[in-house]
Amino acid sequence: MEKRTQDYTGEILKIIRSNTSPAVMCSRLEDYHANDLAEVMPELTVQERCKLYRILDMDMLSDIFEYTDSDNAAEYLKEIDVKKGAAILSRMETDALVEVLHKIDKAKKRLLLDLMDDEVRHDIEVIASFDDDEIGSKMTTNCIIIRENLTVKQAMSSLVEQAAKNDNISTLFVVTEQQKFYGAIDLKDLIIARQDRALEDLVVTSYPYVYAEEDIDDCIEKLKDYSEDSVPVLDNDNRLLGVITSANIIDLVDDEMGEDYAMFAGLTAEEDLKEPLKESMKKRMPWLIVLLGLGMVVSSVVGVFEHVVTQLPIIMAFQSLILDMAGNVGTQSLAVTIRVLMDESLTGKQKVELVFKEMKIGLCNGGLLGILSFAVIGLYIYLFKGKTLLFSYAVSGCIGVALLLAMLISSAVGTCIPLFFKKINIDPAVASGPLITTVNDLVAVVTYYGLGWILLIQVLHLAG
């Protein structure tokens, strides 16, 4: 029975480092999930890993390699005899195998490929022919494929024959004589069907599928929505090439969320702990240069209102309040909008409704916080700054109105920018938090000092 409820690193290390006989050690390690064993591999010495390569069977080693980071797997292959390495790789899911081969030098890769059978080599070539951003590069050929003109008995025989090499057997995929995708059959339906029943009655012809050359970003929502264990991948002639498994889908969603989070933070790509300083700087610098330019624009705008600050220096004390609230509201709207835009079926009307909804929320929140600011800040200026009641509440009134307008406009900006990026076919996640915050700083500065100049200086003639 597999153990997956906690960290078993200590237990596994104790077993491997014990003097137990190979047969007993293998039996004990089989109780652990391959992922638990893969997590332990970096903790072992080269000698201890070599000990495992001898003790564990090929299927177990291939499972461990599938759960191992491709960089680490490539390193482990250097510790293994080339024939055994080829045998382990041949048993892996094809997509994982291709990732490992990408990390191996050309000479070693050629040697490993020569030791694999023709079928595995062909599958590798098919998957490697697709770009990294195409769904075909993430598929596996590990699936059961049967013809559509079989009986239930013949289909069961074909399943038994293929199951020895393929472990994704919960769904069987049906093809025509020309290998064109026809439909799918649930394993349970096949098992309980009468042997003389026509297979046609069991085939689901409306089963979802994707094309190998589709961009991952374009079809990831479809894969998530159907929640199938496996989704077939077709070529442009509708022939079945392989499948995307639920494990593949989880990895794709995880990668997509990682990329979105990186962009949301103002990075051009994800970073890891081992990444060199130069590479990390390259990923951050482009956005920082853009934000520096926008920051200089904001500073220039503040300079335009220099005469307002000279006549009413007290309003400088509350600038950060307006800027921070505008940035916060914009970032909230941005996060909501990016989440909503993951639904590819969103209509133009729904997008307009989203903009108005966010603006309505910004208006209501801005109104409440504006009133609160008017009352509290006016009292603060009157009691602690020694100003008249009229002056105090005139300034706090200006702050309250500026807060309302800044939050209203910022919520619109935080919604419209990602919608605009989506419209021009750019990932809306690039409308990152730092970008929205800087744009909203500009909005807040113009709103705040503009109102201060109009209401306090031009209308009420306040100064000092």
Phi, psi and omega per residue, in radians:
M1 nan 2.352 -3.080
E2 -1.332 2.440 3.124
K3 -1.842 2.108 -3.065
R4 -2.445 0.219 -2.998
T5 -1.561 -0.196 -3.115
Q6 -2.730 -3.084 3.132
D7 -1.440 2.047 -3.093
Y8 -1.821 0.294 -3.073
T9 -0.939 -0.854 -3.105
G10 -1.057 -0.761 -3.123
E11 -1.122 -0.783 -3.098
I12 -1.146 -0.760 3.109
L13 -1.047 -0.682 -3.139
K14 -1.106 -0.717 3.135
I15 -1.143 -0.810 -3.083
I16 -1.144 -0.633 -3.081
R17 -1.556 0.088 3.115
S18 -1.490 3.030 3.109
N19 -1.678 0.337 -3.131
T20 -1.079 2.592 3.138
S21 -1.125 2.681 -3.120
P22 -0.939 -0.731 -3.096
A23 -1.129 -0.773 -3.140
V24 -1.201 -0.719 3.126
M25 -1.073 -0.778 3.119
C26 -1.065 -0.750 -3.135
S27 -1.096 -0.710 -3.127
R28 -1.227 -0.693 -3.129
L29 -1.213 -0.448 3.099
E30 -1.134 -0.330 3.114
D31 -1.253 -0.265 -3.081
Y32 -1.766 2.604 3.106
H33 -1.202 2.595 -3.123
A34 -1.013 -0.567 3.123
N35 -1.145 -0.666 3.105
D36 -1.112 -0.707 3.131
L37 -1.193 -0.676 3.116
A38 -1.113 -0.631 3.129
E39 -1.133 -0.499 -3.087
V40 -1.427 -0.471 -3.014
M41 -0.874 -0.784 3.137
P42 -1.128 -0.368 -3.124
E43 -1.374 -0.265 -3.060
L44 -1.526 2.707 2.998
T45 -1.380 2.920 3.113
V46 -1.033 -0.708 -3.140
Q47 -1.106 -0.704 -3.132
E48 -1.200 -0.646 3.095
R49 -1.179 -0.721 3.116
C50 -1.061 -0.600 3.076
K51 -1.083 -0.747 3.117
L52 -1.134 -0.718 -3.125
Y53 -1.021 -0.549 3.140
R54 -1.417 -0.616 -3.017
I55 -1.436 -0.754 -3.059
L56 -1.411 2.605 3.122
D57 -1.371 2.965 -3.044
M58 -1.059 -0.739 -3.104
D59 -1.101 -0.722 -3.133
M60 -1.190 -0.714 3.109
L61 -1.128 -0.694 3.124
S62 -1.141 -0.632 3.082
D63 -1.120 -0.727 3.121
I64 -1.101 -0.760 -3.136
F65 -1.111 -0.567 3.124
E66 -1.152 -0.548 3.140
Y67 -1.600 0.004 -3.123
T68 -1.632 2.447 3.048
D69 -0.948 2.418 -3.039
S70 -1.032 -0.606 3.098
D71 -1.114 -0.772 3.122
N72 -1.170 -0.715 -3.139
A73 -1.044 -0.711 3.116
A74 -1.090 -0.658 3.109
E75 -1.187 -0.720 -3.129
Y76 -1.116 -0.576 -3.136
L77 -1.087 -0.466 3.107
K78 -1.185 -0.369 -3.101
E79 -1.574 -0.099 -3.025
I80 -1.964 2.540 3.020
D81 -0.961 2.421 -3.003
V82 -1.055 -0.613 3.120
K83 -1.179 -0.737 3.127
K84 -1.202 -0.663 3.088
G85 -1.052 -0.752 3.112
A86 -1.110 -0.670 3.136
A87 -1.163 -0.696 3.107
I88 -1.139 -0.832 -3.136
L89 -1.077 -0.649 -3.107
S90 -1.103 -0.460 -3.120
R91 -1.557 -0.118 -3.113
M92 -1.377 2.810 2.976
E93 -1.030 2.412 -2.991
T94 -1.047 -0.689 -3.114
D95 -1.135 -0.696 3.106
A96 -1.180 -0.667 3.117
L97 -1.072 -0.754 3.141
V98 -1.099 -0.712 3.133
E99 -1.079 -0.713 3.129
V100 -1.162 -0.749 -3.128
L101 -1.090 -0.516 3.090
H102 -1.105 -0.435 -3.066
K103 -1.635 -0.014 -3.072
I104 -1.790 2.529 3.128
D105 -1.137 2.748 -2.991
K106 -1.024 -0.756 -3.095
A107 -1.088 -0.822 3.135
K108 -1.157 -0.690 3.139
K109 -1.067 -0.786 -3.127
R110 -1.084 -0.693 3.130
L111 -1.139 -0.758 3.130
L112 -1.125 -0.759 3.139
L113 -1.084 -0.664 3.133
D114 -1.107 -0.484 -3.109
L115 -1.531 -0.132 3.108
M116 -1.576 2.735 -3.133
D117 -1.331 2.909 -3.036
D118 -1.041 -0.656 -3.098
E119 -1.128 -0.776 3.123
V120 -1.124 -0.764 3.126
R121 -1.045 -0.729 3.137
H122 -1.097 -0.772 -3.140
D123 -1.091 -0.696 3.123
I124 -1.099 -0.786 -3.131
E125 -1.076 -0.698 3.137
V126 -1.091 -0.873 -3.098
I127 -1.171 -0.702 -3.122
A128 -1.206 -0.263 -3.118
S129 -1.327 -0.224 -3.120
F130 -1.699 2.567 3.099
D131 -1.178 2.778 -3.100
D132 -1.084 -0.453 -3.118
D133 -1.608 0.094 3.094
E134 -1.741 2.498 -3.036
I135 -1.106 -0.468 3.132
G136 -1.085 -0.442 -3.139
S137 -1.285 -0.222 -3.096
K138 -1.896 0.043 -3.073
M139 -1.463 2.924 3.028
T140 -2.224 2.637 3.102
T141 -1.632 0.127 -3.139
N142 -1.382 1.544 -3.141
C143 -2.793 2.878 3.139
I144 -1.716 2.188 -3.136
I145 -2.161 2.226 3.129
I146 -2.275 2.812 3.135
R147 -1.431 2.710 -3.041
E148 -1.417 -0.265 -3.053
N149 -1.736 0.400 -3.137
L150 -1.602 2.863 2.962
T151 -1.554 2.982 3.116
V152 -1.058 -0.712 -3.140
K153 -1.095 -0.781 3.129
Q154 -1.146 -0.655 3.124
A155 -1.134 -0.695 3.108
M156 -1.114 -0.699 3.119
S157 -1.115 -0.736 3.117
S158 -1.123 -0.687 3.112
L159 -1.072 -0.841 -3.127
V160 -1.058 -0.711 -3.125
E161 -1.129 -0.720 -3.091
Q162 -1.449 -0.405 -3.044
A163 -1.115 -0.397 3.135
A164 -1.119 -0.534 -3.107
K165 -1.848 -0.225 -3.076
N166 -2.236 2.255 3.138
D167 -1.815 -0.042 3.039
N168 -1.555 1.425 -2.991
I169 -1.981 0.072 -3.092
S170 -1.176 -0.444 3.095
T171 -2.263 2.323 3.101
L172 -1.821 2.364 -3.113
F173 -1.830 2.317 -3.025
V174 -1.830 2.343 3.141
V175 -2.239 2.827 3.078
T176 -1.476 -3.107 3.130
E177 -1.081 -0.520 3.117
Q178 -1.523 0.213 -3.135
Q179 1.185 0.321 3.095
K180 -1.417 2.460 -3.084
F181 -1.118 2.276 -3.083
Y182 -1.971 -0.668 -3.117
G183 2.946 -2.870 -3.100
A184 -2.475 2.708 3.121
I185 -2.259 2.325 3.053
D186 -1.325 2.355 -3.088
L187 -0.980 -0.692 -3.133
K188 -1.057 -0.736 3.141
D189 -1.112 -0.633 3.138
L190 -1.220 -0.686 -3.096
I191 -1.139 -0.718 -3.057
I192 -1.544 -0.070 -3.125
A193 -1.346 2.662 3.076
R194 -1.209 2.537 -3.030
Q195 -1.118 -0.524 -3.097
D196 -1.603 0.068 -3.117
R197 -1.317 2.532 3.125
A198 -1.227 2.403 -3.118
L199 -1.120 -0.511 -3.115
E200 -0.905 -0.642 -3.098
D201 -1.179 -0.355 -3.080
L202 -1.692 -0.268 -3.027
V203 -1.316 2.245 3.021
V204 -1.619 1.849 -3.071
T205 -1.474 -0.147 3.131
S206 -1.729 0.359 -3.101
Y207 -1.154 2.441 -3.101
P208 -1.181 2.681 3.101
Y209 -2.701 2.848 3.084
V210 -2.319 2.821 3.082
Y211 -1.717 2.473 -3.027
A212 -1.028 -0.548 -3.078
E213 -1.554 0.033 3.084
E214 -1.204 2.518 3.056
D215 -1.174 2.474 3.139
I216 -1.000 -0.750 -3.117
D217 -1.058 -0.581 -3.070
D218 -1.321 -0.503 -3.049
C219 -1.995 0.045 -3.098
I220 -1.137 -0.608 3.120
E221 -1.154 -0.692 3.116
K222 -1.074 -0.748 3.138
L223 -1.101 -0.716 3.138
K224 -1.201 -0.704 -3.052
D225 -1.121 -0.655 -3.058
Y226 -1.416 -0.403 3.058
S227 0.926 0.657 3.094
E228 -1.533 2.687 3.093
D229 -1.105 -0.641 3.139
S230 -2.515 2.426 3.085
V231 -2.119 2.183 -3.093
P232 -1.159 2.563 3.103
V233 -2.009 2.194 -3.049
L234 -1.974 2.709 2.981
D235 -1.515 -3.090 -3.064
N236 -1.233 -0.196 3.056
D237 -1.742 0.236 3.094
N238 1.184 0.346 3.051
R239 -1.479 2.484 -3.112
L240 -1.320 2.115 -3.139
L241 -1.735 -0.657 -3.082
G242 -3.139 -2.801 -3.126
V243 -2.420 2.716 2.937
I244 -1.785 2.064 -3.111
T245 -1.520 2.936 3.120
S246 -1.072 -0.586 3.090
A247 -1.140 -0.703 3.075
N248 -1.055 -0.752 -3.099
I249 -1.102 -0.740 3.106
I250 -1.047 -0.774 3.121
D251 -1.089 -0.725 -3.128
L252 -1.123 -0.780 3.130
V253 -1.118 -0.704 3.125
D254 -1.103 -0.763 3.109
D255 -1.097 -0.745 -3.116
E256 -1.119 -0.744 3.125
M257 -1.142 -0.655 3.106
G258 -1.107 -0.746 3.121
E259 -1.139 -0.766 -3.141
D260 -1.093 -0.713 -3.139
Y261 -1.125 -0.718 3.127
A262 -1.080 -0.808 -3.137
M263 -1.154 -0.666 3.131
F264 -1.076 -0.544 3.140
A265 -1.508 0.010 3.121
G266 1.512 0.504 3.087
L267 -1.913 2.708 3.105
T268 -1.537 -0.261 3.106
A269 -2.871 2.966 -3.141
E270 -1.276 2.664 3.075
E271 -2.064 2.795 2.986
D272 -2.292 3.015 -3.022
L273 -1.158 -0.484 -3.067
K274 -1.596 0.007 -3.043
E275 -1.229 2.398 3.124
P276 -1.095 2.693 -3.121
L277 -0.986 -0.763 -3.100
K278 -1.047 -0.745 -3.135
E279 -1.165 -0.723 3.114
S280 -1.087 -0.711 3.120
M281 -1.123 -0.713 3.136
K282 -1.064 -0.612 -3.121
K283 -1.310 -0.536 -3.076
R284 -1.607 -0.550 -2.989
M285 -1.041 -0.759 -3.109
P286 -0.954 -0.816 3.141
W287 -1.182 -0.665 -3.124
L288 -1.115 -0.620 3.093
I289 -1.149 -0.769 3.101
V290 -1.054 -0.796 -3.109
L291 -1.196 -0.565 3.058
L292 -1.087 -0.777 3.106
G293 -1.044 -0.782 3.136
L294 -1.171 -0.638 3.106
G295 -1.100 -0.645 3.101
M296 -1.170 -0.590 3.077
V297 -1.130 -0.770 3.118
V298 -1.043 -0.784 -3.139
S299 -1.095 -0.660 3.127
S300 -1.137 -0.676 3.128
V301 -1.135 -0.699 3.089
V302 -1.051 -0.669 3.119
G303 -1.094 -0.581 3.118
V304 -1.080 -0.584 -3.106
F305 -1.670 0.439 -3.115
E306 -1.026 -0.650 -3.130
H307 -1.162 -0.498 3.093
V308 -1.189 -0.771 -3.118
V309 -1.137 -0.667 -3.136
T310 -1.146 -0.638 -3.111
Q311 -1.467 -0.544 -3.135
L312 -2.292 1.234 -3.087
P313 -1.055 -0.391 -3.088
I314 -1.133 -0.474 -3.082
I315 -1.238 -0.316 3.074
M316 -1.082 -0.539 -3.083
A317 -1.126 -0.403 -3.048
F318 -1.935 0.168 3.135
Q319 -1.083 -0.789 -3.084
S320 -1.085 -0.562 3.120
L321 -1.055 -0.834 -3.124
I322 -1.142 -0.789 -3.113
L323 -1.107 -0.781 -3.109
D324 -1.127 -0.771 -3.110
M325 -1.170 -0.687 3.106
A326 -1.107 -0.758 3.116
G327 -1.112 -0.726 3.141
N328 -1.098 -0.805 -3.129
V329 -1.116 -0.756 3.134
G330 -1.082 -0.729 3.136
T331 -1.161 -0.676 3.082
Q332 -1.072 -0.816 3.135
S333 -1.112 -0.670 3.117
L334 -1.075 -0.799 -3.120
A335 -1.089 -0.762 3.123
V336 -1.100 -0.762 -3.086
T337 -1.147 -0.780 3.121
I338 -1.067 -0.690 3.123
R339 -1.134 -0.751 -3.135
V340 -1.167 -0.648 -3.094
L341 -1.222 -0.154 3.042
M342 -1.161 -0.353 3.053
D343 -1.438 1.868 -3.066
E344 -1.216 -0.302 -3.095
S345 -1.513 0.132 -3.101
L346 -1.091 2.227 -3.126
T347 -1.521 2.902 3.107
G348 -1.060 -0.675 3.137
K349 -1.104 -0.726 3.141
Q350 -1.156 -0.594 3.098
K351 -1.163 -0.716 3.092
V352 -1.114 -0.726 3.114
E353 -1.083 -0.647 3.117
L354 -1.115 -0.760 3.126
V355 -1.042 -0.846 -3.107
F356 -1.174 -0.609 3.110
K357 -1.119 -0.814 3.141
E358 -1.115 -0.672 3.104
M359 -1.158 -0.656 3.119
K360 -1.125 -0.747 3.103
I361 -1.100 -0.761 3.110
G362 -1.072 -0.699 3.138
L363 -1.139 -0.808 -3.103
C364 -1.166 -0.822 3.111
N365 -1.113 -0.722 3.112
G366 -1.097 -0.669 3.120
G367 -1.113 -0.815 -3.129
L368 -1.126 -0.812 -3.139
L369 -1.215 -0.544 3.081
G370 -1.122 -0.770 3.114
I371 -1.118 -0.762 3.131
L372 -1.083 -0.766 3.123
S373 -1.101 -0.737 3.119
F374 -0.972 -0.814 -3.091
A375 -1.246 -0.844 -3.009
V376 -1.315 -0.803 -3.091
I377 -1.192 -0.658 3.088
G378 -1.040 -0.776 3.126
L379 -1.135 -0.695 3.135
Y380 -1.084 -0.823 -3.123
I381 -1.128 -0.696 -3.116
Y382 -1.155 -0.773 -3.050
L383 -1.424 -0.677 -2.984
F384 -1.860 -0.288 -3.120
K385 -1.871 -0.079 3.058
G386 1.208 0.475 3.117
K387 -1.629 2.877 3.100
T388 -1.225 2.814 -3.139
L389 -1.081 -0.731 -3.132
L390 -1.092 -0.830 -3.131
F391 -1.092 -0.778 -3.098
S392 -1.032 -0.840 -3.069
Y393 -1.431 -0.309 3.007
A394 -1.189 -0.798 3.121
V395 -1.147 -0.804 -3.124
S396 -1.162 -0.548 3.073
G397 -1.140 -0.727 3.093
C398 -1.085 -0.729 3.116
I399 -1.109 -0.743 3.141
G400 -1.082 -0.792 3.136
V401 -1.162 -0.718 3.120
A402 -1.095 -0.682 3.118
L403 -1.113 -0.772 3.123
L404 -1.054 -0.887 -3.108
L405 -1.136 -0.731 -3.128
A406 -1.107 -0.716 -3.142
M407 -1.233 -0.625 3.095
L408 -1.133 -0.870 -3.108
I409 -1.182 -0.677 -3.116
S410 -1.138 -0.658 3.100
S411 -1.141 -0.631 3.089
A412 -1.190 -0.749 3.132
V413 -1.100 -0.778 -3.128
G414 -1.113 -0.393 3.110
T415 -1.627 -0.750 -3.026
C416 -1.262 -0.618 -3.107
I417 -1.086 -0.885 3.097
P418 -1.123 -0.582 3.074
L419 -1.098 -0.686 3.124
F420 -1.146 -0.792 3.112
F421 -1.039 -0.727 3.124
K422 -1.092 -0.677 -3.119
K423 -1.110 -0.640 -3.107
I424 -1.685 0.358 3.029
N425 1.090 0.660 2.995
I426 -2.010 2.403 -3.122
D427 -0.922 2.104 -3.104
P428 -1.081 -0.292 3.121
A429 -1.164 -0.319 3.105
V430 -1.215 -0.300 3.005
A431 -1.308 1.236 -2.946
S432 -1.265 2.884 3.127
G433 -0.945 -0.838 3.129
P434 -1.044 -0.654 3.131
L435 -1.139 -0.856 -3.137
I436 -1.061 -0.755 -3.131
T437 -1.055 -0.741 -3.120
T438 -1.185 -0.729 3.102
V439 -1.085 -0.725 -3.129
N440 -1.254 -0.472 3.004
D441 -1.060 -0.741 3.118
L442 -1.083 -0.785 3.119
V443 -1.063 -0.811 -3.081
A444 -1.139 -0.719 3.140
V445 -1.090 -0.835 3.140
V446 -1.082 -0.774 -3.128
T447 -1.109 -0.849 -3.042
Y448 -1.160 -0.956 -3.090
Y449 -1.275 -0.534 3.073
G450 -1.095 -0.797 3.105
L451 -1.160 -0.685 3.113
G452 -1.044 -0.744 3.134
W453 -1.172 -0.761 -3.092
I454 -1.261 -0.941 -3.004
L455 -1.342 -0.828 -3.001
L456 -1.457 -0.646 -3.071
I457 -1.674 -0.889 -3.075
Q458 -1.303 -0.711 -3.077
V459 -1.565 -0.938 -3.052
L460 -1.606 -0.180 3.102
H461 0.965 0.767 3.118
L462 -1.627 2.548 3.064
A463 -2.765 2.600 3.088
G464 1.501 nan nan
